Every structure is written in structure tokens, then in C-alpha cells.
Amino acid sequence: AAKWLARPDAKVVGVFGSGWQAQGQVEALAAVRKLERVKVWSRTAEKREKFCEKMRSRLSIDVVPAGSP
């Protein structure tokens, strides 16, 4: 989907959710685009923070919590 729905030079992505599906989506996007930043929003601040920490360490890119959708 990133091939057809995102510009080839896209470097920032926004993600809604911080569960297992969001993890797979971020990993897939990072595999096909040279991402610099991922912004994550989810309803639970604690889960959002943990997700960002996990993905930062896993992908070595800037994964930050978003304060609002």
C-alpha cells in the first residue's frame, strides 16, 4: 500500500494504535521507506509510551508519542 498511497520520498508516518497490528505496520513501512520519524497515537498514554520505546530500540529511528490524533 505504501508504494501506491505514499510519496516515494515520505520520511514521516503517523500511526493510530499501539498494539501488535501497529507494530507490524510500522516495521513494514520501515522496510519499504527510509523513515526518519514515526508519530504514534493511541488512547492509553502508558501503552503509547511503551510502544514508542520498543519500536525506537527495534528500528533505530525516531518513534514519538503524539498528543492527539
Buried (B, 14 or more C-beta within 10 A) or exposed (E): EBEEEEEEEBEEBEBEBBEEEBBEBBEEBBEEBEBEEBBBBBEEEEBBBEBBEEBBEEBEBBBBBBEEE
